[in-house]
Amino acid sequence: MKYAYLLLAVFFFCACDAPVMPLPGITGKAGELVVVMDDAFWNGSAGDSTFEALAQHVYGLPQAEPTFNVVHVSTSGFTKIFRTHRNIVTVHIADSLRANIQVKTDVWATPQVVVEITAPTVDAYLEIFAANASSIIGHVLKKEEERILKSYRAQEDSDVFKPVETAFGVRLSIPKGYNIVRQEANFCWVRYETADVTQSILIYKEPYTKENTFSAAGMIAAMDTFSLKYVGGPDAGSYMSTVTEYPPRLSETSLHSKYASKLVGLWHIQGALMGGPFVSYAMLDASEKNVLYLHGFVFAPGKNKRNYLRQVDAIINSAELR
């Protein structure tokens, strides 16, 4: 017994003195996801179902783009070079295992998310994955958003977010590079612009008097009213409006624990060949007497737009009412 005690004491002493090595930074591009699965399963129904769910097209983009750019790696090929990837899903199917899902962070790198899925059979895997696919996708997307906001919060521009906070009572993590291009009594337009890409956020408010405020029809009406008044196109008489032929999709969500309606879809310029995706939110302000709209949109002709829209969406999701 005393030897066991001595061994424990030595171990404790060594463990306390041993230096803790910091994890390396993550690798991989935004929107990428590594799936680790034996080739035999990947080439069958388990792989098909996994890929179809994780690479399903994102609604509200003008061209087909996947939720994640899925990279398959065999279990034997899951070496050090892949273990530092930002997003990893590992799948192990064997008779000795039980059906289970674990979500871990910072296993081999930081800030990393790793989803471990085990199952005794392919059928058991298909069942547990189908029941949890939406939650897995949502968790990884949330981690992607956290990474964006961590970067943006480190480079916030008070010349932009302070006027927005003063006028609308909402704090947004707006990074350097964005500028206020137009501000009126109940409207503000902040924009980041390069030669190839334009990312914009419109902030506007109106009294909370309409019964359909948080419906798709109510949000579209508000968006188009403000866009017609403030967001002109390149030619006289041209203006931004919502594409209703591709029905915007409505969902319920929250911003900083405050109820909000979320709408995703496409916009275009009436009278010009310009358009792109948008994401829009409606919520009550701190007084609960006004509706606050946070409307993000992207113009990036000839380019994939998923990641640009996610960056704008992340800024909106940083909203805190003041």
Secondary structure, 3 states (H helix, E strand, C coil): CHHHHHHHHHHHHHHHHCCCCCCCECECCCCEEEEECCHHHHCCHHHHHHHHHHCCECCCCCCCCECCEEEEECCCCCCHHHHCECEEEEEEECCCCCCEEEEEECCCCECCEEEEEEECCHHHHHHHHHHHHHHHHHHHHHHHHHHHHHHHHCCECHHHHHHHHHHHCEECCCECCEEEEEEECCEEEEEEECCCCEEEEEEEEEECCCCCCCCHHHHHHHHHHHHHHHCECCCCCCEEEECCCCCCEEEEEEECCEEEEEEEEEEEEECCCCEEEEEEEEEECCCCCEEEEEEEEEECCCCCCHHHHHHHHHHHHCCEEC
